[in-house]
């Protein structure tokens, strides 16, 4: 990692020795490598999202269309194909599809996000702040959960963050290829006009490149590349950047972003037809705004974001509050003399509010639609990590101390967090579904978990802010990471098998190769499709207009193929209620697990025993 110029190193304790710097970087990368790969091959692909992305990429690697992803025999076009391409390339490089190859793109993208965050923090605030921001990012629960999953969010978040970092480096004069012959940062010296060919122009074009790639990963959410700088300009420097925007190269950046993304939608419209394409766009825009999927209340992220950024979210509110200040300088920043660097104080004065606008912009942007998931806020994590590291470094700074009101506020928030965690985890109040599900998967006594998390939160953070000793917070982190790795991760990994049908699919894999068709009734088929490597179609529902019953649909389904040529995966509840916990006439129970019963449309042979009932 490059060593910034001495004038850019802003840490209060002086520069590190080469040995200490190398040890810190090696330790951070080792921690990420461990968290990202811990028992990776032992965790099956989790329903519903991981098998969808993994199998679509697997089909591409096998020679299917690289333009239109496919899953379960149907086009999968609700997201652009960039992530599917990455999974397919990973399968080809690894020599076949597996849990590891499917998750490798997210691991690489998580590594890129970590490196970029450390490097930008290093340039803007100094090496200690940059490395601490990397540690904060690496140990945030949502980050180290998503960076090891075959889901699109890590790729999108990394590309979006790269674009926003380009803009931030440009407006602060820290762009790596900056020309040191820039004119002084004095509007009067330039006649009040920003020159038309500034290094910031290049950074903006590169930001447009990353925006286009982010669009190819997750579609319209990539407009955050414009939303965040817009909030920054509107709230913090309304007049300071106007001259640049009038003469900057934003049209080139916009053209590049559109050129990288719109072409695929044109191809998709041609393949699907105008009517199906219009319905798809309406669902992805209007449907998500109105909450046709993943519907959550508007305050969802007020509860969820502190949970997924824990334990660092304890001081995040204070970090954002301190960073929210008006920018007085004209942007982009320029050196005071030829060949010099921009003033470090000016760099911080611009970077702080930009990072605050980044976090707030992501939260506001994803709070407006009714459709919400915890993973949507991952793009805010690099900025949140830098702001939190900035506050912790300032706790022991003599030149930039944290004001007493903010330290008192942090102590109060720490106590509220501790009490809220103890109450929430112990089951007194209802938690969001995804958080409650994760806690339930851990199979820990609620009171024990509540006491441990509350202790890690309230006491050390209160002492750290009250005594201005950041090392107490670091000790809290060590306890949290130890608790997570030593206790929570093994328990969670074991419980995650309840969210997949891998074991069931492997039990019937050989038999499934002898049937003509596989169908499902009321159960998730995504992991079945991946591990059986064949389509598993959902049986139709009873038609109320024709007064059909569930028994009619079952009879029709079982008779659609010759005996022994149809395998049906039935949800256990359907099997108990509609089939009276018995195999319908002419069928055999092949095996079952806690969620699914597998039927074969073939009468049982005399003396045969279902797989699930055989003695070991």
Secondary structure, DSSP 8 states (H G I E B T S, - for coil): -----GGG---TT----HHHHHHHHHHHHHHHHHHHHTTGGGS---TTHHHHHHHHHHHHHTTS-SSS-EETTEE--SS-SHHHHHHHHHHHHHTS--HHHHHHHHHHHHHHHHHHHHHHHHHHH-HHHHHHHHHHHHT-HHHHHHTTSSSSHHHHHHHHHHHHHHHHHHHTT--TT--TT---S-GGGGTT---SS-HHHHHHHHHHHHHHHHHHHHGGGGGHHHHHHHHHHHHH-TTTTHHHHHHSSHHHHHHHHHHHHHHHHHHHHHHH-HHHHHHHHHIIIIIHHHTSSSB--TTHHHHHHHHHTTTGGGTHHHHHHHH-----S-SS---SSTT----HHHHHHHHHHHHHHHHHHHHHHHHHSSB--GGGGGGGHHHHHHHHHHHHHHHT-SSS---HHHHHHHHHHHHHHHHHHHHHHTTSS---HHHHHHHHHHT--HHHHHHHHHHHHHHHHHHHHHHT-HHHHHHHHHHHHHHIIIIIIHHHHHHGGGG--HHHHHHTHHHHTTSSEEEEESS--HHHHHHHTS--EE-----GGGT--HHHHHHHHHTSS-TTSEEEEEEHHHHHHTSTTS--TT-EEEEE-SSEEEEESS---TT---GGGS--
